[in-house]
Amino acid sequence: QVQVVESGGGLVQTGGSRRLSCTASGRHANRYTMAWFRRGPGKEREGLLCSDRNGGITAYNDTLRGRFTISRDNGNDNAKSTLYLQIDNLQHDDTAMYYCVAEWLGECSGRWNGAFWGEGTQVAVSS
């Protein structure tokens, strides 16, 4: 299993940018499929972007293309994998708790039933 920890949240002005980090630590972390989700106030959880264990990227919401991008760094060993979420031109509607998830040999199209979730990092966008 892995531990998932997010960081990088904070208060950002409209139009600003933010890079969130998610680190999965544990044996064979580089073989986990990882993804970013968010939940805004009064909204349901929303999938953003996913990085599978083969390096493929899946976007769950095409309307976010161009503003949301992910990249992944597996480091020099297989015990740590970091997934970054770059958010540009932040809007008020982007205010949310951003969560990262990792699943062993998972699929981006899966239900994440056996996944490990982080506690989230809060992004607040001020107008």
C-alpha positions as CSV (number, residue, x, y, z in Angstrom):
1,Q,0.0,0.0,0.0
2,V,1.0,3.7,-0.3
3,Q,0.5,6.9,1.6
4,V,-0.9,9.7,-0.4
5,V,-0.2,13.3,0.6
6,E,-1.3,16.4,-1.2
7,S,0.2,19.9,-0.8
8,G,0.3,23.3,-2.5
9,G,-3.1,24.6,-1.8
10,G,-3.8,28.1,-0.6
11,L,-5.5,31.4,-1.4
12,V,-5.1,32.6,-5.0
13,Q,-6.4,35.6,-6.9
14,T,-8.6,35.2,-9.9
15,G,-6.4,34.7,-13.0
16,G,-3.5,33.4,-11.0
17,S,-1.8,30.0,-11.2
18,R,-1.2,27.2,-8.7
19,R,0.7,24.0,-8.7
20,L,-0.4,21.2,-6.5
21,S,1.7,18.2,-5.6
22,C,0.7,14.7,-4.6
23,T,3.2,12.2,-3.4
24,A,2.5,8.5,-3.1
25,S,5.0,6.8,-0.9
26,G,5.4,3.1,-0.6
27,R,6.7,0.0,-2.4
28,H,6.3,0.1,-6.1
29,A,4.6,3.6,-6.0
30,N,5.6,4.1,-9.6
31,R,3.2,1.3,-10.6
32,Y,0.2,3.0,-9.2
33,T,-2.3,4.8,-11.3
34,M,-2.8,8.3,-9.8
35,A,-5.4,11.0,-10.4
36,W,-6.6,14.3,-9.2
37,F,-10.2,15.0,-8.1
38,R,-11.9,18.0,-6.5
39,R,-15.0,18.8,-4.6
40,G,-16.2,22.3,-4.5
41,P,-18.6,23.7,-1.9
42,G,-22.0,22.2,-2.4
43,K,-20.8,20.2,-5.3
44,E,-20.2,16.6,-6.1
45,R,-16.7,15.1,-6.4
46,E,-15.3,15.8,-9.9
47,G,-12.6,13.9,-11.7
48,L,-9.9,16.1,-13.3
49,L,-6.9,14.3,-14.7
50,C,-5.4,10.8,-14.4
51,S,-1.9,9.4,-15.0
52,D,-1.8,5.6,-15.5
53,R,1.0,3.4,-14.7
54,N,2.1,3.3,-18.3
55,G,2.4,7.1,-18.6
56,G,-0.9,7.6,-20.3
57,I,-3.0,10.7,-19.3
58,T,-6.8,10.8,-19.2
59,A,-8.8,14.0,-18.9
60,Y,-12.2,13.5,-17.2
61,N,-13.5,16.9,-18.1
62,D,-12.7,18.4,-21.5
63,T,-13.9,21.9,-20.5
64,L,-10.8,22.1,-18.2
65,R,-8.3,21.4,-21.0
66,G,-5.8,24.2,-21.4
67,R,-6.1,25.3,-17.8
68,F,-5.4,22.0,-16.0
69,T,-2.4,19.9,-16.8
70,I,-0.6,17.1,-15.0
71,S,2.9,15.7,-14.9
72,R,4.5,12.9,-13.0
73,D,7.9,12.3,-11.5
74,N,8.8,8.8,-10.4
75,G,12.2,9.7,-9.2
76,N,15.1,7.4,-9.1
77,D,13.5,4.5,-7.3
78,N,10.1,2.8,-7.2
79,A,9.2,3.9,-3.7
80,K,7.9,7.4,-4.4
81,S,5.8,8.9,-7.2
82,T,4.8,12.6,-7.4
83,L,1.9,13.8,-9.5
84,Y,1.6,17.5,-10.1
85,L,-1.5,19.4,-11.0
86,Q,-0.9,22.8,-12.7
87,I,-3.9,25.1,-12.7
88,D,-3.7,28.3,-14.7
89,N,-6.1,31.2,-15.0
90,L,-7.8,30.3,-11.8
91,Q,-11.5,31.2,-11.5
92,H,-13.8,31.4,-8.6
93,D,-15.5,28.2,-9.5
94,D,-12.1,26.4,-9.1
95,T,-12.4,26.9,-5.3
96,A,-12.5,23.4,-4.0
97,M,-10.7,20.8,-1.9
98,Y,-8.4,19.0,-4.3
99,Y,-7.8,15.3,-3.7
100,C,-5.3,12.9,-5.0
101,V,-5.8,9.1,-5.4
102,A,-3.6,6.2,-6.1
103,E,-4.5,2.7,-7.0
104,W,-2.3,-0.4,-7.5
105,L,-2.4,-1.4,-11.2
106,G,-5.6,0.7,-11.5
107,E,-7.3,2.0,-14.6
108,C,-8.2,5.7,-15.2
109,S,-11.6,4.4,-16.1
110,G,-12.0,2.5,-12.9
111,R,-14.1,3.2,-9.8
112,W,-11.1,3.6,-7.4
113,N,-12.7,1.0,-5.0
114,G,-9.3,-0.3,-3.9
115,A,-7.6,3.1,-4.0
116,F,-5.7,5.1,-1.4
117,W,-6.9,8.7,-1.0
118,G,-5.1,11.7,0.4
119,E,-6.8,14.1,2.8
120,G,-6.8,16.9,0.2
121,T,-5.4,20.4,-0.1
122,Q,-7.7,23.4,-0.2
123,V,-7.6,26.0,-3.0
124,A,-9.6,29.2,-2.6
125,V,-9.8,31.7,-5.4
126,S,-10.6,35.3,-4.4
127,S,-12.2,37.6,-6.9
